[in-house]
Amino acid sequence: MSYIATFYSHFGAIRFKKLCQQEGIPVKVMPVPRALSSSCGTCAEYGGSDPCPGGEYPAEVEQVVEVTGEGYRPVYRAEGS
């Protein structure tokens, strides 16, 4: 499965990328697709069977969506977003 996480800051995206790399999860940082919104414009696309690397989403994560054939399916949204 493929997921996209958006962030409140570019720094948060970079930290999340490092977390994924530490967990052995393939990840790339890229601009946020137009269909999604983000405070910083940077997202991380990553793969795996678990949408939550490391067991808990860092505070910098704004939302996570699963990439599907029809678009995006919401998986997580930070409270207050």
C-alpha positions, 0 to 999 in steps of 0.5 A, spaced: 500 500 500 502 507 498 500 513 503 501 520 503 502 524 509 502 532 509 505 536 514 505 543 518 512 544 516 517 542 512 521 540 518 516 535 520 516 532 513 524 531 513 523 528 520 518 523 518 522 521 512 528 520 517 523 516 521 521 512 515 528 510 513 529 508 520 524 503 520 526 501 513 520 503 510 521 506 502 519 514 502 520 520 498 519 527 500 515 531 494 510 537 493 503 535 495 498 533 490 493 538 488 487 534 490 490 534 498 492 541 502 498 542 506 500 548 510 507 547 508 506 544 501 511 538 502 509 531 503 512 524 504 509 518 500 511 512 503 509 504 502 508 498 507 502 495 510 502 499 516 499 506 515 503 509 521 510 508 521 513 507 528 506 506 532 504 513 533 504 519 528 508 525 530 505 531 532 508 534 525 503 530 521 497 534 519 493 528 515 495 521 512 491 518 506 492 512 502 493 512 495 487 508 491 486 507 484 480 512 485 484 517 488 485 518 496 482 515 502 483 518 509 486 514 514 488 520 519 487 527 520 490 531 526 485 534 531 484 541 530 485 540 522 
